[in-house]
């Protein structure tokens, strides 16, 4: 009801303004341009409520800014973790190869806690040799304690 009231008030004010301008302005060259401008402005004001109701019904509801921001942050956190895991996998594979350990596959998992801090990394090493020195070599290469699972092929 409030929307209709505001709409009618705007239309009446524009019509009154147009009438006043029509009375004061001469009917020479600039008047048709001003008249056209006023008529277009009144038409826009007339169609504004219809536009709002039609588009609200036709368009899907867009998510609010907070949920979009949170989803974006989660997306980037996942991408950063994936990049870090890939980088660690490459570094471990190269480091273990340099130590003479014949590896088939290296998988590293990083799990952040609720505060976003990374806890103890977890590494799974698939190799085709002896696994006695692998856990110590992995911890040495990572520079921290890690949970190491070794699978021999």
C-alpha positions as CSV (number, residue, x, y, z in Angstrom):
1,X,0.0,0.0,0.0
2,X,2.9,2.3,0.9
3,X,4.4,1.7,-2.6
4,X,1.2,2.6,-4.4
5,X,0.8,5.8,-2.3
6,X,4.4,6.9,-3.1
7,X,3.9,6.1,-6.8
8,X,0.6,8.2,-7.0
9,X,2.3,11.1,-5.1
10,X,5.2,11.1,-7.6
11,X,2.9,11.0,-10.6
12,X,0.8,13.9,-9.2
13,X,3.9,16.0,-8.4
14,X,5.3,15.4,-11.9
15,X,1.9,16.3,-13.5
16,X,1.8,19.5,-11.4
17,X,5.3,20.4,-12.3
18,X,4.6,19.9,-16.0
19,X,1.5,22.1,-15.8
20,X,3.5,24.9,-14.1
21,X,6.3,24.6,-16.7
22,X,3.8,24.7,-19.5
23,X,2.3,27.9,-18.2
24,X,5.6,29.7,-17.8
25,X,7.5,28.6,-20.8
26,X,7.0,30.3,-24.2
27,X,5.7,28.2,-27.0
28,X,8.7,28.8,-29.2
29,X,11.6,26.4,-30.1
30,X,12.9,25.1,-26.8
31,X,9.4,24.3,-25.4
32,X,8.8,21.1,-27.5
33,X,12.0,19.6,-26.3
34,X,11.2,20.4,-22.6
35,X,7.6,19.1,-23.2
36,X,9.0,15.8,-24.6
37,X,11.4,15.5,-21.7
38,X,8.7,16.0,-19.1
39,X,6.3,13.5,-20.8
40,X,9.1,10.9,-20.9
41,X,9.9,11.5,-17.3
42,X,6.2,11.0,-16.4
43,X,6.1,7.8,-18.4
44,X,9.1,6.5,-16.7
45,X,7.6,7.3,-13.3
46,X,4.4,5.6,-14.4
47,X,6.1,2.4,-15.5
48,X,8.6,2.1,-12.6
49,X,6.3,0.0,-10.3
50,X,5.4,-2.4,-13.1
51,X,9.1,-2.9,-13.9
52,X,9.8,-3.7,-10.3
53,X,7.1,-6.3,-9.9
54,X,7.6,-7.9,-13.3
55,X,11.4,-8.3,-12.8
56,X,11.1,-9.5,-9.2
57,X,8.8,-12.3,-10.4
58,X,10.8,-13.1,-13.5
59,X,14.4,-13.1,-12.1
60,X,15.7,-15.7,-9.8
61,X,16.7,-14.6,-6.3
62,X,20.4,-13.8,-6.3
63,X,22.5,-14.9,-3.3
64,X,23.4,-12.3,-0.7
65,X,26.9,-10.8,-0.6
66,X,28.0,-12.6,2.6
67,X,27.3,-16.1,1.2
68,X,29.1,-15.2,-2.1
69,X,32.1,-13.9,-0.2
70,X,32.2,-17.0,2.1
71,X,31.9,-19.3,-0.9
72,X,34.7,-17.4,-2.7
73,X,36.9,-17.6,0.4
74,X,36.3,-21.4,0.7
75,X,37.1,-21.8,-3.0
76,X,40.4,-20.0,-2.7
77,X,41.3,-21.8,0.5
78,X,40.8,-25.1,-1.3
79,X,42.9,-24.0,-4.3
80,X,45.7,-22.9,-2.0
81,X,45.7,-26.2,-0.2
82,X,45.7,-28.1,-3.5
83,X,48.7,-26.0,-4.7
84,X,50.5,-26.6,-1.5
85,X,49.9,-30.3,-1.6
86,X,51.1,-30.5,-5.2
87,X,54.2,-28.5,-4.4
88,X,55.0,-30.8,-1.4
89,X,54.4,-33.9,-3.5
90,X,56.8,-32.7,-6.1
91,X,59.4,-31.7,-3.5
92,X,59.1,-35.1,-1.7
93,X,59.4,-37.0,-5.0
94,X,62.5,-35.2,-6.0
95,X,64.0,-35.4,-2.5
96,X,63.4,-39.1,-2.1
97,X,64.7,-39.8,-5.6
98,X,67.9,-37.8,-4.7
99,X,68.3,-40.0,-1.6
100,X,68.2,-43.1,-3.8
101,X,64.7,-44.3,-2.8
102,X,62.8,-45.7,-5.8
103,X,59.3,-44.3,-5.5
104,X,56.2,-45.0,-7.6
105,X,53.8,-42.4,-6.2
106,X,53.7,-39.7,-3.6
107,X,50.5,-38.3,-2.1
108,X,50.4,-35.5,0.5
109,X,47.3,-34.4,2.4
110,X,47.0,-31.2,4.4
111,X,44.1,-30.7,6.7
112,X,43.4,-27.2,8.2
113,X,41.7,-26.9,11.6
114,X,38.8,-24.5,12.4
115,X,41.2,-21.6,12.7
116,X,42.7,-22.3,9.3
117,X,46.0,-23.5,10.6
118,X,47.6,-26.6,9.0
119,X,48.1,-29.5,11.3
120,X,50.4,-32.4,10.9
121,X,50.8,-33.3,7.2
122,X,50.0,-36.8,6.1
123,X,52.0,-38.5,3.3
124,X,51.4,-41.7,1.5
125,X,54.4,-43.1,-0.4
126,X,54.2,-46.0,-2.8
127,X,57.6,-47.5,-3.6
128,X,59.2,-50.5,-5.1
129,X,61.9,-51.2,-2.6
130,X,62.6,-51.2,1.1
131,X,60.7,-48.8,3.3
132,X,62.9,-48.6,6.4
133,X,64.4,-45.1,5.8
134,X,61.4,-43.5,4.1
135,X,59.5,-42.1,7.2
136,X,62.7,-40.4,8.5
137,X,63.6,-39.1,5.0
138,X,60.0,-37.7,4.6
139,X,60.2,-35.9,7.9
140,X,63.6,-34.5,7.1
141,X,62.5,-33.3,3.7
142,X,59.3,-31.7,5.1
143,X,61.1,-30.1,8.0
144,X,58.5,-31.3,10.4
145,X,56.8,-34.3,11.9
146,X,54.5,-36.1,9.5
147,X,52.3,-39.1,9.4
148,X,53.9,-41.3,6.8
149,X,52.2,-44.4,5.2
150,X,54.4,-46.5,3.1
151,X,53.1,-49.1,0.6
152,X,55.5,-51.5,-1.0
153,X,54.7,-52.7,-4.5
